[in-house]
Structure formats: structure tokens, C-alpha cells
Amino acid sequence: GLPVAPVGTLTLTVKQKPEDAPPLAQLSGTWAPMLGPGTAIFGWASTTMRDSPWGRYVYDIRLVNGSEVNMVVPASPFRLSPAV
């Protein structure tokens, strides 16, 4: 009856376009099933994209377990804007 998380490391990458390499930012996350099914937490330091211009980017999330890599969230829109 307890929620469980898949085994492996979650990696979130931010790019200007899905085909770009290397990513502008790459963050590791942890599963947080106690917050809801499929929920993960990523730490985002204020300096992560400090020198990147405001605008539209894309992000994706992958689950890495050894040599196996699974796409959890495909390339999706991400907008970087000033804090209000």
C-alpha cells in the first residue's frame, strides 16, 4: 500500500532546442512518491542559468539506471523569465 519510485537517477536537461548538445543545464532529481504518483523534486540553484537570456527553452526528464535510459518527460516548453 506504500507508494514506490522506479529505481535509477532522474536527470532534467534544459536546452534551447531539443537537438542541441550539450544542455544549458543538467540537474539530478529524486522521486517523491509521497507527494503523488510520478512526482519528483529537482533542486534549482539561482545560478543554474544566470547568464542565459530570458526566453523560450525546452526541457526533458530521463530515468537512468545503469546503461538503460528511459524518457520520462519528452522535450517540453520551458520559459525563463525575470522574477516578479
N, C-alpha and C positions, 0 to 999 in steps of 0.2 A: 503493500500500500504506500510505500515511500517513493517520491519521485527520484528518478535516476538520470544521470547525464551520460552521454556517449563518452567513450574513452578516447583521449587524444588531446591535442593542443589546438585551440581556436586562434586563427590569425585573421585580422582585419587589415586590408590594404586600401589605401586611398591613392587614386591616380587621376590625371586629367582626362584620359581616355582609357577604356578597358585594355587596349593593346599596348599601352605604354609600359616600359620597363626601364629602370627599376621604379617601384612605387614611391610616391612622395612621402608616405607614412606607412609604417607597418607596426601594428600593435598586437600583443598577445592578450587573450581574454580567458575567462573562466566561466564554466557553466554555472548557472544559479537556478536549478530546478525548483528550489523552494519559493522563488518569485513567480513561477508559472512555467508551463511546458515550453521548451525550446528557448528559454531565456538565458542570456549570457551577459556578463559585465566586462567592459573594456575600460582600462584607465587611460585617460587622455590628458596629458600634461599640457599646460598653456603654451609651451614652447614647441609642441609637436609640428605645427605648420606655421610658425611665427612669420617666416619670410615668404610664405606663399600668398599670392594676390587673392583678394576676395573673388568669388565666382563659383562656377559650377564644376564639380568633380564627380567621380564615380567611386564607389567602394564595393568590395566583396568580402565575404567571410568564408574561410575554408577550415575544415577539420583535418588536421594532420595526425596520423597515427603510424609512426614508423615511415615506411615508404608509400603508404596509402594516403592519398589526398582526395577529400570529398568536398564539393562545393555545397555550402550550407545556404548562403545567400548569393545569388548571381549578381553581376555588375548592376548596381542600382544608383539612382541620383543622390548626390550629396552636395549641399551648398555651404560654402564657407562665407560667413558674413560677420560684420563687427558686432560686438556685444552691445546690448541696449542698456 
